[in-house]
């Protein structure tokens, strides 16, 4: 269906609803996704007590969002960026969609070299709305469904859904009406407008150069601020045409390169932080200011009471261990960081505000995972029965927002990463994992070994119980293997033997 036809249909539907007044207006939806933000990179504590790291950062707008909404203490994503983003807008687990590592160039793997494993032919080209695109997962994207339901759909910031030269590279192909600065790359060449965000004059742009922000080139402005201004301009368009909006505010911050946001940098140096950590803290505060600016806009326009705000990060913070001793973030008491199956790599800060639905100042300890955002947002928009070409894995957490129930304690969450990301650290490397209740099992593909943790008693995953809890290992390995078989999860091949790495249950029998 042509865009002009959709707009015309939406106009008549919205006019009919306004006249008939039989249904409440569709809520606006603001999905605020931060890149590489750790669970502790905020002044909002997501544990049972504040920590020194919570006191290091200044995020007053996250604090406001927590006061006015619900914070989730056990929200999960995948260990790296593209898998999370594809799961978010398709509702599929990474084992099913097979975009298991980050994407960039067409038909080119980003896997690091491994001494003993050959990695599978995963979907290096990412997500595609079209059939027949090699090494992609074809799916019906979330913004396309929202657009069909008359939402004005805005993408702002980092896309990272598909490789260069494929349909998924451009958010406009995925159902967004507006694309601001989104392309194939997952990081900016530069955060500085004075450096044209990495676009060199007279030269072919770097693959990492941020596109579409030429009006800010040469200006003393930080990328986070430029994106926020453009997002607000796009929201003005939504106000003018009278359509509810879906804003996917996907900041490049706080991903590397770690560059000082000059508005906030000196204050952190003055506290005694070294230059790396001060630069990082300034980027966090700049991200928080963006959140505050958007919330202020909603208040100013009188639409805050009919807007759902969802705040999330795409993976854990890039930890000191992974950086080889050059820290800019810390996830303690969680273990490890980005790229890891340990909690520091997958547990994220999550907040939700929905006036009249979510109880202000509430906290929720139920666990959920990134693919759950897909059915939840559709249900918020009244589209719980919207057809998709893909089979989904996500479960709506709308009952949690309404205070109507708890997570099924027997529901398992799954992670699958048959890849090599690069840095070293606890829990990093090719793995599959499952959490059920308080228990988490990690299976390492190269060594065929297991880690078992009771997260309620050992949030820092310091005590591996696999050698003492054989029955629990066997039970969780069975649940994990059954799911992996059901989605035909890809496994690496051992270089020496040429054999496919066995599933967890099979490894226990060997």
Phi, psi and omega in degrees: 000134180292152181300322181295325178292319179299316181298318180295316178298317180299320181301313182291322179295316181291322177295320179296317180296322181293320181286312183287331179052030182276339181232145174294155181296149177298136179287143169290153182229123176244110177257111186254104184250125179259150183259122175067025179274123180282162181301335183254002185275049185198156174280358174270117178282129177255011176252191180275001177200155176291156179235168176303330179289324175297329179279344178287318187269154179236103181229071185296332181281329169295322176299317178297316180298322178293320179295324186265358183217211184238134174255140180253123185271347183226059178261135187238149169233196173267172184286340180223173200286301186303317177303320178297314184293323177290319177298321182300314186260006174239341184077011183258144171288152183299327178298329180277315185277344171067014168269077193268351175225178183283148186252157174202288185262145184299134177058026183235122179284146175257009180296142170284170178280142178235138184294332186236352185241141168255126188275155185288168178279075183283175185279078185293344180266359170081214184271143174222136173280350184253149175280156171085007177269117187301145175050044172232164168258124176274131182206160173272112186283151179307311182297330178295320178293320179293322179297320178295336179266020173082009175286143170272113192256125186237126171254129179223119176108221186284128176264281175062039179264331185209159185285161177305132178085009177242160182302325182291350178297324187255117179303336178297334178281350184255007176109006176275136174285328183230136172236120178247107170067018179262135177206203188283331187283153184254010179206155178273149171295323179206147174270358190261128173296327178297339176255017178056028180055031176098359179271112181274129180294132177079003180234156174296134185293147172299153177300337182267352182297135183281125183272160165080010180242036185301330181297341180259357181299136180083355180268152177277078183219144179271148184305319181302319179290318179299317179296320180297317178299318180291324177298318179295322177297321178292324176297326175300322177300316180299320179297321182292322183268359173075014180263147172296153183244151166241109178255116174262093182270094188250088185293145168291325175298143011249037180292156171301154006285140181281104182239141182291129167279110190298343179291336189229354190298312188298324182299328180279327171299321182294340177277353180102001176292150175286173189296324181294311182290327176293320177299315181297314180299324178293325177292321177298315181293325176297320175299317181296322177298322176301315177301315179296321179296320179291320177295321177296322178298315180299319177296314183299321182274357178073025182244006183299324184289344178244031180232129175268129177246125176240125182246132183203162172244157186272341174190176182290168180292150178286106194278169178299322180297313181293334181276000179071035177093006177246080188285144163231350174213161181221141181250003182302140013281359177289151181270141172065204185195205183316137180089355187252151172280347175291164188302327180297341180267342190229343181271132192234157170286127182223133179223145177221130174240130175210095184305133180086349181239305181273131179290123180299143176070019183265161179226145183229125182262004177289145179270150176209173185221163193303324181292347177289341179295326183301301180291332180293312180295321177298319180292321176302322181274005180076027185239035185297339180254018180297131182285143176229154178280343181261152169278131185255160180245341186292153177237129183298134174259019177303321176301327178292322179295325181276355182071029187259358183182186180235162174295140173302117183296344179265359180289125176270144170254145185234144171230141180216120184220080181275052191218176174235116182277318177145283184298164181257161177154172180302129175077007181265139181132172181300127184203165166229149184211157177218141169240133173221120185063228180272357187258138175230131178245131176242131179244121181264124188293319185291315184265349184057037180249168186232150166235137179231128182229144168262103189290334178293323182265340189217072183295334180275002177049050180266345188238097179284115184262008185301325181284346184247345184239063185299321180295319179294319177301313181297317182295313181290324176298324177294316178298315180296315182294320180299317178293315181300321177295321184295330180256006182053051181301137181282142179234151176292170176244138177285125184298319186290315184266338185076009182267146175291136177301130183291158173292162184307314181297321179293321180298326179293333182277344185276000000 
